[in-house]
Amino acid sequence: MTVAADVVVVGAGPTGLLLAGDLATAGVRVTLLERRADADAHMTRSFAVHARTLEVLDARGLADELVGLGRTAPVVGVFGKLELHLHRLRTRYPFVLITPQYHVEALLERRALAAGVRIVRGADVVALRQRPDRVEVETAGAGVHEAAYAVGCDGVRSTVRRLTGIGFPGRSVVRSVMLADVRLKEVPADAVTTNSNAYGFASLVPFGDGWYRAIGRIAGDERPDDAPVAAEELAVLLRRVLGSDYGMHDPRWISRFHSDERQAVRYRQGRVLLAGDAAHVHSPAGGMGMNTGLQDAANLGWKLAAVVRGRAGQPLLDSYERERHPVGRQALRVSGAITRGVLNAPRSGPARRLRDTALPVVSRFSSVTALGERLLSGIGIAYPAPRGSHPLTSRRVPDLRLAGGRRLYEVLRGGTFVLVTHGRPVPETPWLRLAAPAGSLRTTLLVRPDAHIAWAADDPTGAALRTALDRWPVAAP
């Protein structure tokens, strides 16, 4: 059996679900292949949703519902003593949201199905063939799926990446991290309880439904992933690092894992692209993995839709790798720094005292902590801009107030470009909406569907605006 679509997305995790939903909303026929026959809601790896990801979800009408399912943390600790005050961020979501990954997946799957995505579970990809005009994705038990493009969102062990021959260099950075979902008799005071000392590192994160994710590592422990983990071993670690095990009991699962730092050498080869953990993987420290993947999907979706529907050419699709590969590399660096500072905490007394004395001092320098807040939250992500561009070009656009009481991110829910200007110099099209700012903003902004600024100018001429619009897929082909 051969099934045709415009795009085949492999992997029904958060990245694949968001991408598939975006494509289908834009009128693209999408088949989403998932190896697992049934999703295991309890085996969630991620639980942190950062501000920029919440903005991405807000532009799809999902953020506020997700916030209602979790717990917000406006201040997070890094390296034990250094605090990042996310409440200072200029965003509608000045915090990190603590909620299990399965809540994110449930919202995104509901949206994808409503948009017409065809989800095929139990579809294990076994072969991939690129033709001049299509890609053939062969599965065990679910036939062959043909499409103009295929996107691998199938995780760190990506079959799509392997079959395409894209390199994935890197190394292991930390071993023998214990992981469990447990119940507690005592409720910790903080949204995220974390600490490190000479004995090791430990953290407790609430899922909001009575379950907690327990994470920990004994300093110097290098046992392999298949080494057994006893609940008492984890409880001892919590007591020695956090001061209490909070009455930990009834783990529903417990395991040991190692963390790699790897990045695909390219995100595109011909008609095959990579996103999420298939493109980059790093330590869970900082909770940046799922967030980076979702933002990959937000960048790729509108570009791939424009190319599939004949509104743009290959250069637009090539810009996905050019913009997102550096972001993936940055995520590796940030999470790696946190890993080395937390999981590999100083073991000697003098070294720990030096760290514990220095970090509060560093916290007083607002420029240092502000940089950390922008990097961790994703608010500070900006893409390369053409030489001579307006300073705002390629930067994230905040949620501007618009005339009539609307918000910019509400207008972006249509998946189109938005021209923010006081005048109406051009007509609206199916891929361009016009909006007037509510305040005194004089700069004209052409906002991409992913809420980055495509072009900006102060009091542009009509000719300059027309030239800018011609560079982007805002008009009918």
N, C-alpha and C positions, 0 to 999 in steps of 0.2 A: 504494500500500500504506500502510495506517495501522496503527501499532503502539502499543498502550496500555501504560502503566506508571503507577506512583504518582508517581514523580519522574524527570525527565530531567536528567541532569548533562551539561554540555557542557564537554569538555576533560579528557583523560586524563593530565594532569600529576600531581604529588604531591597537590595540593589536591583535585582531582576524584576521584582514586583513593581517598584517605582518606575523603572524604565519601560516596562511593558504597558503600564497604565498611561504613561505620558504619550507613548507612541499611538496607542489605541484611541486616546482622546483626540489626537491630531488627525485621525482618520486613516491610520495605518493598520493593515491586517497583521495581527501578532499571534504567534504560537509560543507559549511558554512551556518549556520542557523541564521537568523536575525528576531527578533520580529517585528520591524517596517516594514510596507509595503513599505514605501518610506522614504529615508533619508531626514531629514530637515537640509539643509545646513546652515541655519542661527543660529540654536540652538547649536553653538559650545561652549564648555566649555574651551578648552585649546587654547593657542596662543603662547606658548614659546617652542621652540625646542632647546635643549641644545647641546653642542659640542659632547658629546659621542653619542647621538642619531643621530646626523648628520654623525658621523663616521659609525654607524650601517647602515644608509641609503646609505652612500657612497659605502659600501661593497655590495650594491645591485644596484648601478648605478643610484640612485635617488636623492642624496643630492644636487648636483649642480642645478638641475632643481627646487627643492624646494626653495633653497636659492634665486633663481631668482624671486620667487613669494612673497618674504617677505622683511623685513627690518632688518638689523643687528644692534645689540647693543653691542659694545665691552666693555662697562662699565655699570654696573647695581648698583643701590643703594639699600641697605638693611638697615632697621631700620631708614630710613630717611637720615642719615648722613654717614653711613659706605658704602664705595664704593668697589666693587669687580672688578678688572681689568682683565677681561677675555682675553684681547688681549695678556696677558703674558702666556697663556696656550700654551703648545707645541702640537699643533694640526693644521690640515688644516682648522679648523673652530673655530678660537679663538674669539667667540662671542656667544650671544644668538640670535637666529633667531626669529623674531616676525612675525608670520603668522597664520591665523586661522586654526583650526583643520581640517576643511573640505578640505583644500588644501592637507594636509597629507593623509587624507582618499582617496581622488580622485586618487593620485599617487599610493597608495597601492592597491586600488581596481583594477585599470588598470593592475597592475603587476599580481595580483592574478588571474584575468580572463585570462590573456595571458598564465599563467602557467597551466590552466585547472581546477581551482577551480570552483566547482558548488555552486553558491550562491542562497539560497532559502530565499526570503523575505516573511514577513507575517507568519513566522513559530514561533509560541508561544509555548515554551516547557512547557509541563504539567506533564510529568512523565519521570523518568530515572531509568532504571533497569540494574544492573551489573550482568553479567553471568560469568562463569569461563573463557570463551574464547572471550567475546565481551561485548559491552555496547549497550543497546537499548534506544534511545532517542525518546520519543513520543511527537508529536506536535499537536496542535489544527489546523486542516485544511491542514497540510502538511505531514501527514502520520507518520510512524515510521522509524527512521533512525538507522541502525545498523553499528557498527564500532568496530575495535579492541580497540580504545581509544576515549575518549571524553575530550574536553578541554573547560572549562567555561571561556569565556572572556566577560561575559555579565554584567559587571558593578557592582556597589556597592550593588544593590538589586538582585544580582545573583540568578537566579532560580536554576542553576546547583549546586551552593554551598549549597543552602537550601535543595534541594532534596537529596544531598549526605550526609547531616548531619554534615558538617564541621562548627565548631564554628567560629564566627566573632566578638570577643569581642572588646570593645572600648567605646568611649564616644563622645559626642558633645563638641567641643572646642570653637566655636564661633557661635553666632546667628545673625539673622537680617542683613545679608550682602546684599546690593542692587546691582543688576546686570542689565545692559542694553546695547543694541547696539544702538548708536546714531550717528548723523552727527554733525559736528562742523563748525561754520563759520570762526573760527580762527584756524590755524594749530599750535599745540604746537611745541616748538623748539626741545624737546627731543624725542627719540624713545619711551621711556616709561616715562610718567609724573606721579610722585607719591609723596605723602607726608603724614605725620600724625602730628596731634597737639592735643590740648585739646578737640577740637570739634569732632574729629574722624579721619578716614583714607579715602583716595581717590586715585584713579589711573585711567589714561587714556592710552589705548593701541591701536595703529592703526592696522587695518586689511590690509591696503594697497590698498583698493578699495573705499576709501571715508568714510567707516564706522569705528567707534571706539568702543571698549569695555570700558564701564564705570563701575567701581567697587568702592563701598564705604560703610562705616559703621559709623553711629553716635555712639560715645562713650557711652557705657552703654545701648544701645538699645537692648532689648531682645524680640522684637515682633516675633511672629511665622511666618513660611514661607508663610502662606496664608493671612497675613496682606497686604492690598493694598499698592502699591507704586505709588506716584504721580511723574510725571516728574519734577515738581518744587521742590519737596523734594530733589531729587538727584542733581538738579542744585544748590540749596542752599548749599548742602554739598560740591560740587566742588568749589564754590566761597569761602567758609569759610576755606577750607583746601588747595586748590591749588592756591587760589587767583583770580581765574577766572573760569567761566563755559565754556569759549571759544565759546560762542554762541551756546550751545548745543540745538539741535532741532530734531524733527521728529524721536523719538525712534521707531524702528520697533518691539521691544518687551522690556518689563521691568518686573522684578520679584524680589523676595526676597528669600534667601536660607540660610541654616545653613551648617556648615562644621563639619564632624566627623573625628576622628582618630580611625581607626579600622584595624585589620589585621587578616587574617585567621590563625587558629591555625596550620594548615598544608596546603601545596599546592598540595598534592597528596593523594588520597585514592583509592587504587586499580587501576582500569583502568580510573579513572577520575582525571584530573588535573585542577588547577586554574591559571589564569594569569591576570595581569592588575588590574583594580579596583575591580574585583571579589575577588582578593587576598589581596588587601591593598587599603585603601582610607585615604586621609588626606587633610589638608587645601590646597587650590590652591596657597597659598603663596610660592613663589619660582618657580612655574610652573613645579613641579617635577612629577605630576601624570601621564600624558600621556607618558613622557619620561621613567619613571620607568617601565610602562607597555610594551612599545616597546622593552626595553632591556630584560624584562622577555621573550618576544617572541623570541628574538634573541638567548637567552640561551637555551630555550626549543626546538626550531624547529629542529636543527640538531640532537639533542639527540633522540627526538621522532622518527625522520625519520630513524636513525640508528637502533633503536629497532624494528620498524615496518618492516624494510627490512631485519631483521635477521643479521645485522652486529654487534650488541651489545646486551648485556643482561640488566636485570633490574637494576643492580647497577649504570649504566650510567644514567638511567632515574631518579633514586633516588637522584642523585647529583643535579638535578634541584632545588629541595626544599632546599637542604643543602647550595647551593650557593646563591639562590635568596631570601630566607626568611630573612637573615640578612640585605640584601640590602633594602628590603621593610621596615624593622624596622628602618634602618638608615634614609630613606626618611621621615618616620613619625616624627622622632626626629628633622631633619633639618627644615621641613616645620612647625612643631609645634613651634620651637624656633622663626622662622620668624613671625608666627602668633601672638605669645605672645608679641613680640617686636614691631610689627607694628600695627596690628588691635587693640590690647589692649595697646595703647600707654599711657605713664604717663599723668595723667590729671592735676596734680598739677604743678604750675610754677617751684618750686625748682627741682622737679624730672625731668621735661623736660629739664631744663637747665643743670642738671647733665648729662643726656643722651647725649644732643647735644654737650657738652664739651668733654665727654669721648670718643665718637665714632670716631671723627677725630683723636684722639690720638692713638686709637687702629689701625686705618687704616695705621699708619706709621710702624707698626710691620708687615713686609712682611710675616713672618711665619704664623701669624694669618690669614691674608687675603688670602694667598696662600692656606691654608687649606680650607677656605670657597669657594674659586674658584674651587678647585678640587671636593669638595663635591657637590656643586650646579650643576656643569657642567657634573658630572659623570665620568670625566677623571680619578679620583682617585680610582675608584672601583677596588678592587682586591678580588679574591676568596681565600678560605683557601687552602693552599698547603700542600702536604704530608711532614712529618718530614724529614729533611735532603735534601730537594729540593734546587735547584739553586735559588738564591734570586729573579730571574725574573719569576719563575713559578707561574702561575695563575694570573699574572698581565695583564692589558691591554697592547697590543702591539701598538706602534705608527705606523704611515704610513711610513714604511721604503722605502727608495729609493733602487731599485733593478737594477741589471745589465740589459742593454738594454733599459734604460729609463722608465721602468715600475714602478708603485707604488704597494706596498703590498696589499692595499685595492682593487686595480683593480684585482689582482690575486684572492683575496678572493671572488670575484663575482661569481666564479664557485661553491660556497657552499662546498668546500672541505677543508681538512687540507692542510697547506702549510709548507714545510720543507725549512727553510732559512739556507743555508749552502754554503760554497765555493766549496765543492766537490759534487759528485753525487754518494753517496755510495749505494743508493737503487733505484730501478726503480719506475717510476711514476705508479699510479693506478687510477681507476676512482674516488677514494676518497683521493688521495694524489698528490699534485703538488710540484715540486721542484723549488726553486728560489735562486739565488745568490745575495748577497747584493752588492750594487754599491760602498760602502765605505770600511772602514777598520774593520767592525764588524767581530770579531773572534768567537763570541758565536754562537753556532748552536741552532736554535729555531724551535720547532715544534708548529705551530700556529693553534689553533682551528678555526673552521668556524665562531665563534662569535668574533674573533680577540682578544682572550685571549691566553696566552702562556701555552700550555699543558705540555711542557718539555723544559728545556734549559740546556746546558752544554758547558763548555769551552774545545775545542779540545777533543771531546768524542772519545772513541774507537768504532770500528765497532760493537762490541758486545753490548756496552752500548746503542748505537743508535737502534740496532735491538730490544733490550729489551723494550726500550721506545715506539717504534712503535707498538710492540705487545700489549701494554696496551690500545691502542686506535683503533677505527674502521677505519683504513686507508687502509686495505687490503681487497680483496674479501673474502666473507664468505666461 
